[in-house]
Amino acid sequence: MTHLLDDAIILAAGNGDRFRNGSTHSKLVAPVADVPLLIRTLRSARQAGLTHAHIVLGYDADAVRALAISGAPAGLTLHFHMNDAWHEENGRSVLQARAGLRDRAFAILMGDHIFEPEALQSIAGTPRAPGETLIGIDRHTTTREIVVEATKVRMEGDRIVAIGKSIDPFHGLDTGLFVSDQSVFQAISDSCADGDTTLSGGIARLAARRAVRGVDIGFAKWCDVDTLADLALAEELTDPVPAT
């Protein structure tokens, strides 16, 4: 078993087509309580103990890269990867970071998810067998608007046996916080070859082999920012995030 973690893949390639605020820039540059969304992700990752961020760019790549470089917290080394197929689903983005993470475990984080560092720490600190993927699970949120939009998981014990937005019955919400290793790349590649380019498609293949476990994040706050309404909710939930 291993639980030491230094690296994260941060998915920042999408165009956020549901986030209509009149700007042509990536939604990741939009401020949440005066701090750009991507910078909140980077700060939370650093506070959780990570030291390397592998940021996958795509839409509005120049602006997103410049923001990351100017606003990343001290102690976090940035690595950039380009996903020219950013218009496809997020599994394609995960694969772009494969070459930079050949020999170690890593987190996978959504650039448009806000989360408290404690949530990631709880997952990163959970012992994990080689070939196993951990997912942060929220068992407590029941707000209808959040539940309807969220990816859901069905579990047997701590093993995830199904994942998707339409899973019913389900036992928790996928928070978009993952810890994995090389096994996830092959699973996503196989899923893409069959026409499903989502990260969830790859995770579902691992779950079918009982290689995915859920880790309860307790009452740690998190929020998926897909729309302007989500942004307003995020600002209500979010406490100031220190720069260092």
C-alpha atoms as an extended CHARMM CRD file, in Angstrom:
* protein
*
       244  EXT
         1         1  MET       CA              0.0000000000        0.0000000000        0.0000000000  PROA      1               0.0000000000
         2         2  THR       CA              1.0990000000        3.5740000000       -0.7270000000  PROA      2               0.0000000000
         3         3  HSD       CA             -0.3290000000        6.9890000000        0.0560000000  PROA      3               0.0000000000
         4         4  LEU       CA              2.4300000000        9.5040000000       -0.6190000000  PROA      4               0.0000000000
         5         5  LEU       CA              1.3930000000       12.0060000000       -3.2820000000  PROA      5               0.0000000000
         6         6  ASP       CA              3.1180000000       14.9550000000       -4.9440000000  PROA      6               0.0000000000
         7         7  ASP       CA              1.4720000000       15.3100000000       -8.3740000000  PROA      7               0.0000000000
         8         8  ALA       CA             -1.9120000000       16.2740000000       -9.7580000000  PROA      8               0.0000000000
         9         9  ILE       CA             -3.3630000000       16.3470000000      -13.2520000000  PROA      9               0.0000000000
        10        10  ILE       CA             -5.5870000000       19.4190000000      -13.4790000000  PROA      10              0.0000000000
        11        11  LEU       CA             -8.1260000000       19.3910000000      -16.2920000000  PROA      11              0.0000000000
        12        12  ALA       CA             -8.3650000000       22.9100000000      -17.7260000000  PROA      12              0.0000000000
        13        13  ALA       CA             -9.0120000000       22.3430000000      -21.4390000000  PROA      13              0.0000000000
        14        14  GLY       CA            -12.7700000000       22.7120000000      -21.8920000000  PROA      14              0.0000000000
        15        15  ASN       CA            -14.6320000000       25.7270000000      -23.2220000000  PROA      15              0.0000000000
        16        16  GLY       CA            -17.3060000000       25.7370000000      -20.5110000000  PROA      16              0.0000000000
        17        17  ASP       CA            -20.1220000000       26.1200000000      -23.0150000000  PROA      17              0.0000000000
        18        18  ARG       CA            -22.7930000000       26.2170000000      -20.2650000000  PROA      18              0.0000000000
        19        19  PHE       CA            -21.0200000000       29.0880000000      -18.4910000000  PROA      19              0.0000000000
        20        20  ARG       CA            -22.3960000000       32.0680000000      -20.4310000000  PROA      20              0.0000000000
        21        21  ASN       CA            -21.1100000000       35.3010000000      -18.9110000000  PROA      21              0.0000000000
        22        22  GLY       CA            -20.5520000000       37.2640000000      -22.1360000000  PROA      22              0.0000000000
        23        23  SER       CA            -16.8090000000       36.5620000000      -22.2380000000  PROA      23              0.0000000000
        24        24  THR       CA            -14.9640000000       34.4880000000      -24.8230000000  PROA      24              0.0000000000
        25        25  HSD       CA            -12.3360000000       33.4990000000      -22.2540000000  PROA      25              0.0000000000
        26        26  SER       CA            -12.2450000000       30.1900000000      -20.4150000000  PROA      26              0.0000000000
        27        27  LYS       CA            -14.4900000000       30.1270000000      -17.3620000000  PROA      27              0.0000000000
        28        28  LEU       CA            -11.3960000000       29.1720000000      -15.3490000000  PROA      28              0.0000000000
        29        29  VAL       CA            -10.2910000000       32.8160000000      -15.4020000000  PROA      29              0.0000000000
        30        30  ALA       CA            -13.6270000000       33.9170000000      -13.8750000000  PROA      30              0.0000000000
        31        31  PRO       CA            -13.3100000000       35.0910000000      -10.2580000000  PROA      31              0.0000000000
        32        32  VAL       CA            -14.9740000000       33.3290000000       -7.3470000000  PROA      32              0.0000000000
        33        33  ALA       CA            -14.9900000000       35.7270000000       -4.3990000000  PROA      33              0.0000000000
        34        34  ASP       CA            -12.2310000000       37.7160000000       -6.1470000000  PROA      34              0.0000000000
        35        35  VAL       CA             -9.9630000000       34.6950000000       -6.8250000000  PROA      35              0.0000000000
        36        36  PRO       CA             -9.9500000000       33.1240000000      -10.3320000000  PROA      36              0.0000000000
        37        37  LEU       CA            -11.4470000000       29.6490000000      -10.3930000000  PROA      37              0.0000000000
        38        38  LEU       CA             -8.2500000000       27.9550000000      -11.6040000000  PROA      38              0.0000000000
        39        39  ILE       CA             -6.1450000000       29.6910000000       -8.9420000000  PROA      39              0.0000000000
        40        40  ARG       CA             -8.4860000000       28.3980000000       -6.2530000000  PROA      40              0.0000000000
        41        41  THR       CA             -7.8570000000       24.8740000000       -7.5340000000  PROA      41              0.0000000000
        42        42  LEU       CA             -4.0880000000       25.3800000000       -7.5570000000  PROA      42              0.0000000000
        43        43  ARG       CA             -4.0500000000       26.8700000000       -4.0710000000  PROA      43              0.0000000000
        44        44  SER       CA             -6.1690000000       24.0750000000       -2.6440000000  PROA      44              0.0000000000
        45        45  ALA       CA             -3.9160000000       21.4720000000       -4.2580000000  PROA      45              0.0000000000
        46        46  ARG       CA             -0.8420000000       23.0980000000       -2.7210000000  PROA      46              0.0000000000
        47        47  GLN       CA             -2.4570000000       23.3610000000        0.7060000000  PROA      47              0.0000000000
        48        48  ALA       CA             -3.2600000000       19.6600000000        0.4800000000  PROA      48              0.0000000000
        49        49  GLY       CA              0.4870000000       18.9930000000        0.1560000000  PROA      49              0.0000000000
        50        50  LEU       CA              0.9260000000       18.6030000000       -3.5990000000  PROA      50              0.0000000000
        51        51  THR       CA              4.0270000000       20.0810000000       -5.2110000000  PROA      51              0.0000000000
        52        52  HSD       CA              3.5470000000       19.4580000000       -8.9680000000  PROA      52              0.0000000000
        53        53  ALA       CA              0.5400000000       20.4610000000      -11.0990000000  PROA      53              0.0000000000
        54        54  HSD       CA              0.2090000000       18.9990000000      -14.6100000000  PROA      54              0.0000000000
        55        55  ILE       CA             -2.2470000000       21.4270000000      -16.2030000000  PROA      55              0.0000000000
        56        56  VAL       CA             -3.9340000000       20.2290000000      -19.3890000000  PROA      56              0.0000000000
        57        57  LEU       CA             -4.7410000000       23.1720000000      -21.6630000000  PROA      57              0.0000000000
        58        58  GLY       CA             -7.0540000000       23.4320000000      -24.6660000000  PROA      58              0.0000000000
        59        59  TYR       CA             -9.6020000000       26.1890000000      -25.2020000000  PROA      59              0.0000000000
        60        60  ASP       CA             -8.1880000000       29.6870000000      -24.5460000000  PROA      60              0.0000000000
        61        61  ALA       CA             -4.8640000000       28.0280000000      -23.7260000000  PROA      61              0.0000000000
        62        62  ASP       CA             -2.7580000000       31.1950000000      -23.7190000000  PROA      62              0.0000000000
        63        63  ALA       CA             -4.9480000000       32.9820000000      -21.1850000000  PROA      63              0.0000000000
        64        64  VAL       CA             -5.2430000000       29.9350000000      -18.9270000000  PROA      64              0.0000000000
        65        65  ARG       CA             -1.4770000000       29.3140000000      -19.0260000000  PROA      65              0.0000000000
        66        66  ALA       CA             -0.7120000000       32.9700000000      -18.2670000000  PROA      66              0.0000000000
        67        67  LEU       CA             -3.1430000000       32.9630000000      -15.3490000000  PROA      67              0.0000000000
        68        68  ALA       CA             -1.6220000000       29.8100000000      -13.8820000000  PROA      68              0.0000000000
        69        69  ILE       CA              1.9210000000       31.1540000000      -14.1590000000  PROA      69              0.0000000000
        70        70  SER       CA              1.0270000000       34.5040000000      -12.6060000000  PROA      70              0.0000000000
        71        71  GLY       CA             -1.1490000000       33.1730000000       -9.7920000000  PROA      71              0.0000000000
        72        72  ALA       CA              0.1850000000       29.7550000000       -8.7780000000  PROA      72              0.0000000000
        73        73  PRO       CA              1.1260000000       29.5220000000       -5.1030000000  PROA      73              0.0000000000
        74        74  ALA       CA              4.7380000000       29.2190000000       -3.9800000000  PROA      74              0.0000000000
        75        75  GLY       CA              5.9770000000       25.6490000000       -3.8500000000  PROA      75              0.0000000000
        76        76  LEU       CA              3.8190000000       24.3830000000       -6.6970000000  PROA      76              0.0000000000
        77        77  THR       CA              5.7550000000       23.5380000000       -9.8830000000  PROA      77              0.0000000000
        78        78  LEU       CA              3.6930000000       23.8110000000      -13.0570000000  PROA      78              0.0000000000
        79        79  HSD       CA              3.8540000000       21.4700000000      -16.0620000000  PROA      79              0.0000000000
        80        80  PHE       CA              1.7100000000       22.1910000000      -19.1260000000  PROA      80              0.0000000000
        81        81  HSD       CA              0.1970000000       19.7200000000      -21.5980000000  PROA      81              0.0000000000
        82        82  MET       CA             -1.9140000000       20.5400000000      -24.6480000000  PROA      82              0.0000000000
        83        83  ASN       CA             -5.1310000000       18.7950000000      -25.6410000000  PROA      83              0.0000000000
        84        84  ASP       CA             -5.9250000000       19.7700000000      -29.2210000000  PROA      84              0.0000000000
        85        85  ALA       CA             -9.1040000000       17.6620000000      -28.9940000000  PROA      85              0.0000000000
        86        86  TRP       CA            -10.4630000000       19.8200000000      -26.1370000000  PROA      86              0.0000000000
        87        87  HSD       CA            -13.9200000000       19.8030000000      -27.7460000000  PROA      87              0.0000000000
        88        88  GLU       CA            -14.1880000000       16.1080000000      -26.8320000000  PROA      88              0.0000000000
        89        89  GLU       CA            -14.7740000000       14.8000000000      -23.3030000000  PROA      89              0.0000000000
        90        90  ASN       CA            -12.3370000000       15.0620000000      -20.4020000000  PROA      90              0.0000000000
        91        91  GLY       CA            -10.8230000000       11.5930000000      -20.7180000000  PROA      91              0.0000000000
        92        92  ARG       CA             -8.8270000000       12.9050000000      -23.6700000000  PROA      92              0.0000000000
        93        93  SER       CA             -7.2990000000       15.5450000000      -21.4110000000  PROA      93              0.0000000000
        94        94  VAL       CA             -6.2040000000       13.0210000000      -18.7900000000  PROA      94              0.0000000000
        95        95  LEU       CA             -4.3210000000       11.0860000000      -21.4640000000  PROA      95              0.0000000000
        96        96  GLN       CA             -2.2740000000       14.1480000000      -22.4750000000  PROA      96              0.0000000000
        97        97  ALA       CA             -0.4380000000       14.0860000000      -19.1260000000  PROA      97              0.0000000000
        98        98  ARG       CA              0.4900000000       10.4150000000      -19.3700000000  PROA      98              0.0000000000
        99        99  ALA       CA              4.0980000000       10.9060000000      -20.4610000000  PROA      99              0.0000000000
       100       100  GLY       CA              4.8490000000       13.1160000000      -17.4780000000  PROA      100             0.0000000000
       101       101  LEU       CA              3.5840000000       10.6410000000      -14.8990000000  PROA      101             0.0000000000
       102       102  ARG       CA              4.9940000000        7.2770000000      -15.8410000000  PROA      102             0.0000000000
       103       103  ASP       CA              6.2810000000        6.0800000000      -12.5000000000  PROA      103             0.0000000000
       104       104  ARG       CA              4.1910000000        7.5880000000       -9.7100000000  PROA      104             0.0000000000
       105       105  ALA       CA              0.7040000000        8.0270000000       -8.3360000000  PROA      105             0.0000000000
       106       106  PHE       CA             -1.1680000000       11.2750000000       -8.8650000000  PROA      106             0.0000000000
       107       107  ALA       CA             -4.4030000000       13.0940000000       -8.1800000000  PROA      107             0.0000000000
       108       108  ILE       CA             -6.8220000000       14.0480000000      -10.9460000000  PROA      108             0.0000000000
       109       109  LEU       CA             -8.5990000000       17.3420000000      -10.3070000000  PROA      109             0.0000000000
       110       110  MET       CA            -11.2040000000       19.2820000000      -12.2570000000  PROA      110             0.0000000000
       111       111  GLY       CA            -10.0890000000       22.8490000000      -12.9480000000  PROA      111             0.0000000000
       112       112  ASP       CA            -13.6730000000       24.0420000000      -12.4580000000  PROA      112             0.0000000000
       113       113  HSD       CA            -14.2770000000       22.3550000000       -9.0980000000  PROA      113             0.0000000000
       114       114  ILE       CA            -13.8020000000       24.2310000000       -5.8570000000  PROA      114             0.0000000000
       115       115  PHE       CA            -12.8250000000       22.0500000000       -2.9270000000  PROA      115             0.0000000000
       116       116  GLU       CA            -11.4500000000       22.4140000000        0.5500000000  PROA      116             0.0000000000
       117       117  PRO       CA             -7.8870000000       21.0730000000        0.9130000000  PROA      117             0.0000000000
       118       118  GLU       CA             -9.0830000000       18.7010000000        3.6350000000  PROA      118             0.0000000000
       119       119  ALA       CA            -11.1290000000       16.8060000000        1.0470000000  PROA      119             0.0000000000
       120       120  LEU       CA             -8.0750000000       16.0510000000       -1.0780000000  PROA      120             0.0000000000
       121       121  GLN       CA             -5.9500000000       15.3010000000        1.9720000000  PROA      121             0.0000000000
       122       122  SER       CA             -8.4120000000       12.6440000000        3.1040000000  PROA      122             0.0000000000
       123       123  ILE       CA             -8.0960000000       10.8640000000       -0.2530000000  PROA      123             0.0000000000
       124       124  ALA       CA             -4.3310000000       11.3270000000       -0.6450000000  PROA      124             0.0000000000
       125       125  GLY       CA             -3.8080000000        9.9650000000        2.8600000000  PROA      125             0.0000000000
       126       126  THR       CA             -5.7920000000        6.7840000000        2.2310000000  PROA      126             0.0000000000
       127       127  PRO       CA             -3.6450000000        3.6820000000        1.5690000000  PROA      127             0.0000000000
       128       128  ARG       CA             -4.0320000000        2.5590000000       -2.0340000000  PROA      128             0.0000000000
       129       129  ALA       CA             -2.9070000000       -0.6530000000       -3.6910000000  PROA      129             0.0000000000
       130       130  PRO       CA             -1.1010000000       -0.4500000000       -7.0790000000  PROA      130             0.0000000000
       131       131  GLY       CA             -3.6760000000       -0.4480000000       -9.8640000000  PROA      131             0.0000000000
       132       132  GLU       CA             -6.3780000000        0.9500000000       -7.6030000000  PROA      132             0.0000000000
       133       133  THR       CA             -8.1950000000        4.2870000000       -8.0230000000  PROA      133             0.0000000000
       134       134  LEU       CA             -9.7010000000        6.2890000000       -5.1590000000  PROA      134             0.0000000000
       135       135  ILE       CA            -12.5780000000        8.7460000000       -5.5920000000  PROA      135             0.0000000000
       136       136  GLY       CA            -13.6970000000       11.3520000000       -3.0850000000  PROA      136             0.0000000000
       137       137  ILE       CA            -17.3490000000       10.6880000000       -2.2880000000  PROA      137             0.0000000000
       138       138  ASP       CA            -19.9020000000       13.0910000000       -0.8340000000  PROA      138             0.0000000000
       139       139  ARG       CA            -22.5730000000       11.1680000000        1.0780000000  PROA      139             0.0000000000
       140       140  HSD       CA            -24.1510000000       14.2080000000        2.7160000000  PROA      140             0.0000000000
       141       141  THR       CA            -25.2970000000       16.6830000000        0.0480000000  PROA      141             0.0000000000
       142       142  THR       CA            -28.9900000000       16.3120000000       -0.7290000000  PROA      142             0.0000000000
       143       143  THR       CA            -29.7230000000       19.6570000000       -2.4420000000  PROA      143             0.0000000000
       144       144  ARG       CA            -31.8010000000       18.6780000000       -5.4580000000  PROA      144             0.0000000000
       145       145  GLU       CA            -30.1320000000       21.0640000000       -7.9110000000  PROA      145             0.0000000000
       146       146  ILE       CA            -26.6830000000       19.7000000000       -7.0270000000  PROA      146             0.0000000000
       147       147  VAL       CA            -27.7170000000       16.0400000000       -6.9930000000  PROA      147             0.0000000000
       148       148  VAL       CA            -29.4210000000       16.2470000000      -10.4070000000  PROA      148             0.0000000000
       149       149  GLU       CA            -26.2910000000       17.6430000000      -12.0660000000  PROA      149             0.0000000000
       150       150  ALA       CA            -23.7080000000       15.5230000000      -10.2160000000  PROA      150             0.0000000000
       151       151  THR       CA            -22.0570000000       12.3090000000      -11.2990000000  PROA      151             0.0000000000
       152       152  LYS       CA            -23.2220000000        9.6130000000       -8.9190000000  PROA      152             0.0000000000
       153       153  VAL       CA            -21.7690000000        6.3440000000       -7.6480000000  PROA      153             0.0000000000
       154       154  ARG       CA            -23.2130000000        3.0600000000       -6.4820000000  PROA      154             0.0000000000
       155       155  MET       CA            -21.1520000000        1.1690000000       -3.9220000000  PROA      155             0.0000000000
       156       156  GLU       CA            -20.7670000000       -2.2650000000       -2.3590000000  PROA      156             0.0000000000
       157       157  GLY       CA            -18.9430000000       -1.6220000000        0.8860000000  PROA      157             0.0000000000
       158       158  ASP       CA            -16.2350000000        0.8460000000       -0.0980000000  PROA      158             0.0000000000
       159       159  ARG       CA            -16.0220000000       -0.4790000000       -3.6680000000  PROA      159             0.0000000000
       160       160  ILE       CA            -17.5860000000        1.5660000000       -6.4520000000  PROA      160             0.0000000000
       161       161  VAL       CA            -19.5200000000       -0.7130000000       -8.7920000000  PROA      161             0.0000000000
       162       162  ALA       CA            -21.2310000000        1.8870000000      -11.0170000000  PROA      162             0.0000000000
       163       163  ILE       CA            -20.6310000000        5.5400000000      -11.9040000000  PROA      163             0.0000000000
       164       164  GLY       CA            -22.6230000000        7.9930000000      -14.0290000000  PROA      164             0.0000000000
       165       165  LYS       CA            -25.0860000000       10.8750000000      -13.9390000000  PROA      165             0.0000000000
       166       166  SER       CA            -28.1480000000        8.6190000000      -14.2120000000  PROA      166             0.0000000000
       167       167  ILE       CA            -27.1710000000        5.9370000000      -11.6690000000  PROA      167             0.0000000000
       168       168  ASP       CA            -30.2030000000        4.9200000000       -9.5740000000  PROA      168             0.0000000000
       169       169  PRO       CA            -30.0300000000        3.8860000000       -6.8140000000  PROA      169             0.0000000000
       170       170  PHE       CA            -26.8320000000        5.6430000000       -5.7870000000  PROA      170             0.0000000000
       171       171  HSD       CA            -24.9150000000        6.0060000000       -2.5430000000  PROA      171             0.0000000000
       172       172  GLY       CA            -22.9290000000        9.2130000000       -3.0000000000  PROA      172             0.0000000000
       173       173  LEU       CA            -21.7800000000       11.9760000000       -5.3240000000  PROA      173             0.0000000000
       174       174  ASP       CA            -18.4990000000       11.9520000000       -7.2380000000  PROA      174             0.0000000000
       175       175  THR       CA            -16.6790000000       15.1160000000       -6.1110000000  PROA      175             0.0000000000
       176       176  GLY       CA            -14.2260000000       15.1490000000       -9.0390000000  PROA      176             0.0000000000
       177       177  LEU       CA            -11.2900000000       14.3230000000       -6.7350000000  PROA      177             0.0000000000
       178       178  PHE       CA             -9.3370000000       11.2060000000       -7.7330000000  PROA      178             0.0000000000
       179       179  VAL       CA             -6.0890000000        9.4780000000       -6.8300000000  PROA      179             0.0000000000
       180       180  SER       CA             -4.7940000000        6.8930000000       -9.2800000000  PROA      180             0.0000000000
       181       181  ASP       CA             -1.7810000000        5.5560000000      -11.1790000000  PROA      181             0.0000000000
       182       182  GLN       CA             -0.9260000000        4.2560000000      -14.6580000000  PROA      182             0.0000000000
       183       183  SER       CA             -3.8920000000        1.8770000000      -14.6480000000  PROA      183             0.0000000000
       184       184  VAL       CA             -6.3100000000        4.7510000000      -15.2590000000  PROA      184             0.0000000000
       185       185  PHE       CA             -4.5640000000        5.7230000000      -18.5100000000  PROA      185             0.0000000000
       186       186  GLN       CA             -5.0480000000        2.3090000000      -20.0730000000  PROA      186             0.0000000000
       187       187  ALA       CA             -8.6600000000        2.1680000000      -18.9150000000  PROA      187             0.0000000000
       188       188  ILE       CA             -9.3770000000        5.5750000000      -20.4810000000  PROA      188             0.0000000000
       189       189  SER       CA             -7.5720000000        4.5920000000      -23.6910000000  PROA      189             0.0000000000
       190       190  ASP       CA             -9.7160000000        1.4680000000      -23.9620000000  PROA      190             0.0000000000
       191       191  SER       CA            -12.8430000000        3.5010000000      -23.2860000000  PROA      191             0.0000000000
       192       192  CYS       CA            -11.9140000000        6.0690000000      -25.9430000000  PROA      192             0.0000000000
       193       193  ALA       CA            -11.3140000000        3.2770000000      -28.4550000000  PROA      193             0.0000000000
       194       194  ASP       CA            -14.9080000000        2.1790000000      -27.8550000000  PROA      194             0.0000000000
       195       195  GLY       CA            -16.2270000000        5.7070000000      -28.3770000000  PROA      195             0.0000000000
       196       196  ASP       CA            -16.5470000000        6.9490000000      -24.7750000000  PROA      196             0.0000000000
       197       197  THR       CA            -13.9990000000        9.7490000000      -24.2460000000  PROA      197             0.0000000000
       198       198  THR       CA            -15.0600000000       10.6240000000      -20.6880000000  PROA      198             0.0000000000
       199       199  LEU       CA            -12.9840000000       10.0870000000      -17.5800000000  PROA      199             0.0000000000
       200       200  SER       CA            -16.0290000000        8.3630000000      -16.1050000000  PROA      200             0.0000000000
       201       201  GLY       CA            -15.8990000000        5.8310000000      -18.9450000000  PROA      201             0.0000000000
       202       202  GLY       CA            -12.3930000000        4.8140000000      -17.9280000000  PROA      202             0.0000000000
       203       203  ILE       CA            -13.3050000000        4.7420000000      -14.2470000000  PROA      203             0.0000000000
       204       204  ALA       CA            -16.2970000000        2.5240000000      -15.0420000000  PROA      204             0.0000000000
       205       205  ARG       CA            -13.9510000000       -0.0200000000      -16.6250000000  PROA      205             0.0000000000
       206       206  LEU       CA            -11.7980000000       -0.0630000000      -13.5170000000  PROA      206             0.0000000000
       207       207  ALA       CA            -14.8990000000       -0.3390000000      -11.3370000000  PROA      207             0.0000000000
       208       208  ALA       CA            -15.9800000000       -3.4040000000      -13.3060000000  PROA      208             0.0000000000
       209       209  ARG       CA            -12.7130000000       -4.9940000000      -12.1260000000  PROA      209             0.0000000000
       210       210  ARG       CA            -13.4490000000       -3.8590000000       -8.5440000000  PROA      210             0.0000000000
       211       211  ALA       CA            -10.3980000000       -1.5970000000       -8.7120000000  PROA      211             0.0000000000
       212       212  VAL       CA            -12.1150000000        1.6240000000       -7.5700000000  PROA      212             0.0000000000
       213       213  ARG       CA            -12.7820000000        2.6020000000       -3.9580000000  PROA      213             0.0000000000
       214       214  GLY       CA            -14.7490000000        5.5120000000       -2.5800000000  PROA      214             0.0000000000
       215       215  VAL       CA            -13.3300000000        7.7020000000        0.1800000000  PROA      215             0.0000000000
       216       216  ASP       CA            -15.8690000000        9.6980000000        2.1760000000  PROA      216             0.0000000000
       217       217  ILE       CA            -14.7950000000       13.3550000000        2.3640000000  PROA      217             0.0000000000
       218       218  GLY       CA            -17.1150000000       13.9870000000        5.2990000000  PROA      218             0.0000000000
       219       219  PHE       CA            -18.4940000000       17.5050000000        5.4450000000  PROA      219             0.0000000000
       220       220  ALA       CA            -15.6460000000       19.1520000000        3.5100000000  PROA      220             0.0000000000
       221       221  LYS       CA            -17.0260000000       21.7170000000        1.0630000000  PROA      221             0.0000000000
       222       222  TRP       CA            -16.8480000000       21.2900000000       -2.7120000000  PROA      222             0.0000000000
       223       223  CYS       CA            -18.6490000000       22.7330000000       -5.7130000000  PROA      223             0.0000000000
       224       224  ASP       CA            -18.7370000000       22.0310000000       -9.4630000000  PROA      224             0.0000000000
       225       225  VAL       CA            -18.9680000000       25.3300000000      -11.3600000000  PROA      225             0.0000000000
       226       226  ASP       CA            -20.7350000000       24.6390000000      -14.6660000000  PROA      226             0.0000000000
       227       227  THR       CA            -23.0810000000       27.6260000000      -14.8680000000  PROA      227             0.0000000000
       228       228  LEU       CA            -23.4430000000       31.1800000000      -13.5910000000  PROA      228             0.0000000000
       229       229  ALA       CA            -25.8910000000       29.8380000000      -10.9970000000  PROA      229             0.0000000000
       230       230  ASP       CA            -23.1680000000       27.4580000000       -9.8020000000  PROA      230             0.0000000000
       231       231  LEU       CA            -20.8080000000       30.4190000000       -9.5650000000  PROA      231             0.0000000000
       232       232  ALA       CA            -23.2270000000       32.2230000000       -7.2720000000  PROA      232             0.0000000000
       233       233  LEU       CA            -23.5290000000       29.0970000000       -5.1010000000  PROA      233             0.0000000000
       234       234  ALA       CA            -19.7510000000       28.7230000000       -5.0070000000  PROA      234             0.0000000000
       235       235  GLU       CA            -19.3590000000       32.2720000000       -3.7570000000  PROA      235             0.0000000000
       236       236  GLU       CA            -21.8080000000       31.5490000000       -0.9340000000  PROA      236             0.0000000000
       237       237  LEU       CA            -19.9390000000       28.3910000000        0.0800000000  PROA      237             0.0000000000
       238       238  THR       CA            -16.4120000000       29.6430000000       -0.3590000000  PROA      238             0.0000000000
       239       239  ASP       CA            -14.1640000000       31.0110000000        2.3440000000  PROA      239             0.0000000000
       240       240  PRO       CA            -11.1190000000       33.0860000000        1.3650000000  PROA      240             0.0000000000
       241       241  VAL       CA             -8.2300000000       30.9010000000        0.1540000000  PROA      241             0.0000000000
       242       242  PRO       CA             -4.7950000000       32.1270000000        1.2870000000  PROA      242             0.0000000000
       243       243  ALA       CA             -2.2380000000       32.7120000000       -1.4460000000  PROA      243             0.0000000000
       244       244  THR       CA              0.3800000000       30.5940000000        0.3480000000  PROA      244             0.0000000000
